[in-house]
Amino acid sequence: MVVWQPRNRLVIFRLSEAEYRRLLAACRRDSARSLSDFVRLAVLEQVSQPGAAAARAGIARLARSIGKLESRVARLLERLERLG
């Protein structure tokens, strides 16, 4: 049985239009009940697992670095092919 807890605290923050669209898309992708529910659960997850955000940021940086390396390798291969 689910025990309902009254939610009587309000947290307000501003988003750019692009940030709002990204948040809404993620909410729809996860089939969340509402945007409010989606944001509340995401924030509470970050609070309960503080290292998770840093890990995701590190993975994102690594993915960008790999992407840059792939581009450089592709350019090098193109140059080598042109040289014969």
Phi, psi and omega in degrees: 000134181275131177263120182278131177247129180296138177254102184243013177250145183237133176240129183237135173212156183260149177231152170285167179300319180295318179297319180297317179298318178297317180296316180296319179297318179295321178299314179294318180301320181273003180053044180291154180297320179202163177298320179299313178300315182300312182294316180301313180295321180295316180294315180295327176296318179297321181290322183280339179229072187299329180286341183297320180295318179295321179296316179296321178295320178296319178295320179296318178297318179297318179297320178295318179297318179296319178299318178296317179298318179300318179297317180295318178297317179299318178295319178298318178297319177299317180295318179296320178296322178293327180286341175099000000 
